[in-house]
Each structure stands twice: as structure tokens, then as C-alpha cells.
Amino acid sequence: MYYLKIFIVTFSIFIIIDLIWLGVVAKNFYSKHLGYIMAPQPNWPVAITFYVLFIIGMMLFVLLPALNANDMGHALLYGTLFGFFTYATYDLTNWATLKDWPWFLSLVDIIWGSSLGALTSSISYYVLKHFLKL
């Protein structure tokens, strides 16, 4: 039940933040730069698989160590780094292998991934420690 609570809290926070980014803040940004290769609708099973894997990785490499150490700073630092490395891997691979991949999109997306990791991990840590008392 301990791990399930961490997963549900983190997944919920991640989804809320990412949907605000994708649906409001950067809605036109991605279609402007990737419209030529974007699908009309997301492949939801693949998207959900990404979300689940990202959250499991964040649990293993960020939140569980931060909770065990009782250290919010750990959650923030390693959450930022986790977001940076995961999004950089995706974006730099695309930039290296896809014709006409916009370099500026990679830069923005890596910054976003770092921010998303920082926000998700620190808010999740706070909720888990102060509201669920984990």
C-alpha cells in the first residue's frame, strides 16, 4: 500500500502539471514546430505507458531515496536531474536522427522536462510527507 500511495500521488501531480503545460501553456508551441509530423490524436496506450514508466522511475530514483532520507532538497535536486536526463535523452535522440527536427524545440522541451521533474518530485514529496505522513 505504501508504494501504491506514492505512485497515485506522484502520477496525479505529474498528470495535472503536464496537462496544464500541453493543453494550455505550450499548446500551440508543439503544433507550430512539429505539426508536420504530429498525429491528429495521441496514441493513448503509448502515452499512458510513458507516464507510468516515468513515475516508476521517479519513485525509484528520486522519491523513495528522498523519503527515506527525510530530505526535500534531495527530491528537488534529483527530480530536476531525472527530468533533465529523461527529456534530454528523448530530445537529443530526435534531434540526432530525425530530419528537420527543430533544435529550439529540444531546448524548450529539456527545460520543460527538468521543470516537470522538479515540480512533480517536490510537490509529491511535500504531499506524501505532510498530508499522508509517509
Backbone as CSV, one residue per row, in Angstrom:
resi,resn,N_x,N_y,N_z,CA_x,CA_y,CA_z,C_x,C_y,C_z
1,MET,0.816,-1.188,0.000,0.000,0.000,0.000,0.871,1.267,0.000
2,TYR,2.033,1.193,0.647,2.980,2.306,0.715,3.365,2.768,-0.696
3,TYR,3.785,1.837,-1.536,4.220,2.178,-2.892,3.064,2.646,-3.756
4,LEU,1.910,2.073,-3.552,0.728,2.479,-4.316,0.352,3.919,-3.994
5,LYS,0.433,4.305,-2.732,0.154,5.700,-2.346,1.127,6.648,-3.023
6,ILE,2.387,6.295,-3.007,3.400,7.145,-3.648,3.110,7.245,-5.140
7,PHE,2.794,6.124,-5.757,2.510,6.128,-7.191,1.299,7.006,-7.514
8,ILE,0.219,6.833,-6.789,-1.013,7.578,-7.083,-0.808,9.082,-6.896
9,VAL,-0.173,9.466,-5.817,0.089,10.891,-5.578,0.968,11.458,-6.683
10,THR,2.062,10.793,-6.976,3.014,11.293,-7.970,2.404,11.309,-9.360
11,PHE,1.701,10.259,-9.718,1.045,10.182,-11.028,0.036,11.323,-11.175
12,SER,-0.757,11.556,-10.156,-1.780,12.605,-10.210,-1.148,13.984,-10.385
13,ILE,-0.117,14.257,-9.617,0.551,15.560,-9.705,1.210,15.731,-11.066
14,PHE,1.880,14.701,-11.532,2.532,14.747,-12.845,1.516,15.037,-13.945
15,ILE,0.401,14.324,-13.941,-0.621,14.489,-14.986,-1.187,15.900,-14.971
16,ILE,-1.506,16.405,-13.789,-2.070,17.756,-13.697,-1.100,18.786,-14.277
17,ILE,0.151,18.714,-13.850,1.147,19.688,-14.317,1.379,19.544,-15.819
18,ASP,1.532,18.314,-16.291,1.823,18.105,-17.708,0.634,18.488,-18.593
19,LEU,-0.580,18.239,-18.132,-1.745,18.630,-18.929,-1.900,20.145,-19.005
20,ILE,-1.549,20.846,-17.933,-1.561,22.315,-17.992,-0.544,22.789,-19.023
21,TRP,0.630,22.191,-19.017,1.674,22.556,-19.984,1.227,22.249,-21.410
22,LEU,0.823,21.011,-21.640,0.482,20.591,-23.001,-0.825,21.202,-23.501
23,GLY,-1.785,21.379,-22.614,-3.103,21.838,-23.040,-3.302,23.334,-23.024
24,VAL,-2.470,24.046,-22.265,-2.665,25.493,-22.130,-1.399,26.264,-22.519
25,VAL,-0.340,26.078,-21.753,0.860,26.890,-21.908,1.535,26.684,-23.262
26,ALA,1.798,25.449,-23.629,2.572,25.159,-24.840,1.731,24.529,-25.942
27,LYS,0.435,24.673,-25.853,-0.466,24.023,-26.804,-0.076,24.307,-28.253
28,ASN,0.114,25.551,-28.588,0.438,25.923,-29.965,1.918,25.739,-30.298
29,PHE,2.760,25.746,-29.277,4.200,25.623,-29.500,4.552,24.313,-30.203
30,TYR,4.043,23.207,-29.698,4.385,21.910,-30.285,3.783,21.755,-31.680
31,SER,2.560,22.193,-31.864,1.966,22.065,-33.202,2.672,22.972,-34.198
32,LYS,3.147,24.121,-33.753,3.895,25.023,-34.638,5.194,24.374,-35.119
33,HIS,5.893,23.731,-34.211,7.205,23.170,-34.535,7.165,21.719,-35.010
34,LEU,6.099,20.996,-34.653,6.038,19.582,-35.024,4.786,19.215,-35.810
35,GLY,4.021,20.203,-36.178,2.760,19.930,-36.862,2.903,19.039,-38.080
36,TYR,4.036,19.134,-38.750,4.262,18.346,-39.966,4.408,16.850,-39.695
37,ILE,4.653,16.474,-38.441,4.774,15.042,-38.127,3.841,14.607,-36.998
38,MET,3.034,15.525,-36.472,2.148,15.172,-35.358,0.949,14.354,-35.827
39,ALA,0.602,13.372,-35.022,-0.617,12.602,-35.268,-1.818,13.463,-34.868
40,PRO,-2.957,13.227,-35.512,-4.146,14.020,-35.154,-4.585,13.799,-33.699
41,GLN,-4.364,12.606,-33.176,-4.679,12.273,-31.786,-3.502,11.503,-31.188
42,PRO,-3.238,11.701,-29.901,-2.172,10.912,-29.278,-2.505,9.422,-29.291
43,ASN,-1.480,8.611,-29.288,-1.637,7.171,-29.115,-1.702,6.955,-27.603
44,TRP,-2.913,6.909,-27.046,-3.090,6.906,-25.596,-2.438,5.723,-24.889
45,PRO,-2.508,4.510,-25.409,-1.809,3.420,-24.705,-0.306,3.685,-24.569
46,VAL,0.307,4.226,-25.601,1.738,4.533,-25.542,1.996,5.699,-24.585
47,ALA,1.151,6.723,-24.641,1.308,7.872,-23.744,1.181,7.439,-22.282
48,ILE,0.193,6.620,-21.989,-0.006,6.153,-20.616,1.166,5.285,-20.171
49,THR,1.697,4.477,-21.085,2.880,3.670,-20.770,4.049,4.573,-20.400
50,PHE,4.259,5.644,-21.171,5.318,6.605,-20.833,5.100,7.171,-19.437
51,TYR,3.867,7.640,-19.156,3.581,8.239,-17.854,3.858,7.257,-16.716
52,VAL,3.414,6.022,-16.862,3.622,5.018,-15.816,5.114,4.756,-15.618
53,LEU,5.853,4.589,-16.709,7.297,4.335,-16.595,8.033,5.523,-15.983
54,PHE,7.663,6.724,-16.376,8.299,7.919,-15.823,8.075,7.981,-14.312
55,ILE,6.844,7.726,-13.884,6.527,7.792,-12.459,7.240,6.686,-11.684
56,ILE,7.292,5.496,-12.224,8.018,4.414,-11.547,9.495,4.788,-11.408
57,GLY,10.079,5.326,-12.477,11.471,5.778,-12.400,11.654,6.871,-11.368
58,MET,10.735,7.818,-11.331,10.829,8.893,-10.346,10.684,8.348,-8.920
59,MET,9.832,7.365,-8.754,9.702,6.744,-7.433,11.015,6.084,-7.008
60,LEU,11.574,5.279,-7.908,12.775,4.515,-7.576,14.002,5.390,-7.362
61,PHE,14.203,6.356,-8.232,15.458,7.111,-8.229,15.380,8.447,-7.497
62,VAL,14.161,8.909,-7.193,14.028,10.231,-6.571,13.253,10.159,-5.257
63,LEU,11.997,9.749,-5.325,11.126,9.888,-4.151,11.440,8.912,-3.026
64,LEU,11.651,7.652,-3.345,11.958,6.711,-2.262,13.240,7.094,-1.525
65,PRO,14.334,7.431,-2.236,15.517,7.888,-1.502,15.271,9.178,-0.707
66,ALA,14.503,10.106,-1.266,14.221,11.360,-0.557,13.366,11.116,0.681
67,LEU,12.358,10.263,0.545,11.507,9.945,1.696,12.299,9.220,2.777
68,ASN,13.150,8.281,2.369,13.974,7.542,3.339,14.956,8.456,4.066
69,ALA,15.471,9.467,3.352,16.420,10.403,3.949,15.719,11.574,4.635
70,ASN,14.386,11.649,4.467,13.620,12.778,5.012,14.192,14.108,4.511
71,ASP,14.391,14.181,3.191,15.135,15.301,2.605,14.426,15.859,1.366
72,MET,13.738,16.985,1.552,13.053,17.668,0.456,14.050,18.145,-0.609
73,GLY,15.222,18.574,-0.187,16.252,19.021,-1.124,16.654,17.914,-2.087
74,HIS,16.712,16.690,-1.582,17.026,15.541,-2.433,15.944,15.369,-3.486
75,ALA,14.693,15.461,-3.067,13.577,15.320,-4.016,13.662,16.381,-5.110
76,LEU,13.935,17.604,-4.733,14.013,18.699,-5.709,15.198,18.527,-6.654
77,LEU,16.381,18.301,-6.111,17.585,18.177,-6.943,17.497,16.973,-7.880
78,TYR,17.196,15.810,-7.322,17.195,14.603,-8.147,15.975,14.525,-9.047
79,GLY,14.885,15.158,-8.652,13.724,15.260,-9.541,14.049,16.108,-10.765
80,THR,14.750,17.205,-10.538,15.191,18.061,-11.641,16.119,17.294,-12.575
81,LEU,17.082,16.606,-11.992,18.038,15.835,-12.797,17.360,14.689,-13.539
82,PHE,16.421,14.008,-12.879,15.695,12.923,-13.533,14.934,13.456,-14.748
83,GLY,14.233,14.568,-14.573,13.523,15.188,-15.691,14.475,15.619,-16.798
84,PHE,15.602,16.204,-16.400,16.589,16.649,-17.393,17.103,15.465,-18.218
85,PHE,17.560,14.418,-17.565,18.157,13.304,-18.296,17.138,12.539,-19.143
86,THR,15.932,12.369,-18.639,14.935,11.639,-19.431,14.508,12.445,-20.652
87,TYR,14.229,13.713,-20.464,13.798,14.535,-21.601,14.952,14.820,-22.554
88,ALA,16.161,14.993,-22.033,17.318,15.208,-22.912,17.575,13.979,-23.773
89,THR,17.423,12.794,-23.205,17.610,11.568,-23.977,16.648,11.531,-25.158
90,TYR,15.394,11.808,-24.898,14.369,11.829,-25.957,14.669,12.902,-27.003
91,ASP,14.854,14.126,-26.550,15.001,15.242,-27.486,16.298,15.197,-28.278
92,LEU,17.381,14.845,-27.635,18.647,14.798,-28.360,18.691,13.631,-29.341
93,THR,18.041,12.529,-28.987,17.940,11.416,-29.934,17.136,11.843,-31.162
94,ASN,16.026,12.520,-30.932,15.231,13.005,-32.066,16.019,13.985,-32.921
95,TRP,16.712,14.910,-32.277,17.492,15.915,-33.000,18.595,15.236,-33.815
96,ALA,19.169,14.173,-33.272,20.257,13.478,-33.964,19.763,12.607,-35.110
97,THR,18.528,12.139,-35.043,18.096,11.122,-36.009,16.957,11.537,-36.933
98,LEU,16.253,12.603,-36.612,15.100,12.992,-37.431,15.414,14.219,-38.278
99,LYS,15.089,14.143,-39.530,15.320,15.246,-40.450,14.456,16.443,-40.044
100,ASP,15.059,17.599,-40.031,14.374,18.858,-39.744,13.813,18.957,-38.326
101,TRP,14.382,18.202,-37.392,13.946,18.336,-36.002,14.405,19.710,-35.499
102,PRO,13.502,20.519,-34.954,13.871,21.871,-34.523,14.704,21.868,-33.239
103,TRP,15.910,22.414,-33.326,16.791,22.451,-32.165,16.155,23.231,-31.019
104,PHE,15.419,24.289,-31.353,14.799,25.118,-30.330,13.757,24.326,-29.538
105,LEU,13.068,23.434,-30.198,12.092,22.584,-29.513,12.799,21.702,-28.493
106,SER,13.941,21.158,-28.876,14.706,20.336,-27.929,15.097,21.144,-26.704
107,LEU,15.567,22.353,-26.916,15.972,23.201,-25.802,14.793,23.467,-24.859
108,VAL,13.670,23.883,-25.421,12.483,24.171,-24.606,11.998,22.907,-23.900
109,ASP,11.979,21.796,-24.599,11.463,20.558,-24.031,12.362,20.023,-22.919
110,ILE,13.663,20.178,-23.053,14.584,19.748,-21.990,14.399,20.628,-20.751
111,ILE,14.237,21.919,-20.969,13.958,22.810,-19.838,12.628,22.427,-19.193
112,TRP,11.631,22.122,-20.047,10.339,21.700,-19.504,10.469,20.397,-18.719
113,GLY,11.161,19.406,-19.252,11.321,18.139,-18.547,11.995,18.309,-17.199
114,SER,12.995,19.188,-17.154,13.679,19.481,-15.884,12.715,20.129,-14.896
115,SER,11.929,21.070,-15.391,10.950,21.763,-14.540,9.859,20.805,-14.073
116,LEU,9.387,19.973,-14.982,8.359,18.998,-14.648,8.864,18.023,-13.584
117,GLY,10.093,17.567,-13.739,10.683,16.685,-12.736,10.815,17.364,-11.386
118,ALA,11.252,18.621,-11.395,11.405,19.371,-10.148,10.062,19.585,-9.456
119,LEU,9.081,20.047,-10.223,7.758,20.313,-9.653,7.093,19.036,-9.148
120,THR,7.102,18.012,-9.974,6.439,16.762,-9.595,7.071,16.150,-8.355
121,SER,8.386,16.081,-8.325,9.046,15.429,-7.192,8.900,16.238,-5.906
122,SER,9.049,17.545,-5.987,8.978,18.339,-4.757,7.553,18.429,-4.223
123,ILE,6.570,18.610,-5.096,5.178,18.651,-4.638,4.758,17.281,-4.110
124,SER,5.147,16.228,-4.813,4.817,14.875,-4.354,5.432,14.608,-2.991
125,TYR,6.687,14.956,-2.831,7.362,14.767,-1.547,6.597,15.490,-0.446
126,TYR,6.237,16.736,-0.692,5.530,17.535,0.307,4.199,16.889,0.688
127,VAL,3.422,16.499,-0.320,2.121,15.867,-0.065,2.300,14.561,0.696
128,LEU,3.249,13.753,0.266,3.471,12.452,0.908,3.937,12.611,2.370
129,LYS,4.793,13.571,2.629,5.314,13.770,3.984,4.296,14.460,4.892
130,HIS,3.639,15.506,4.405,2.832,16.353,5.283,1.358,15.998,5.339
131,PHE,0.846,15.372,4.294,-0.564,15.010,4.297,-0.785,13.520,4.515
132,LEU,0.060,12.702,3.917,-0.080,11.247,4.091,0.840,10.699,5.170
133,LYS,1.738,11.562,5.674,2.639,11.205,6.775,3.511,9.992,6.486
134,LEU,4.002,9.889,5.236,4.878,8.771,4.885,6.312,9.071,5.279
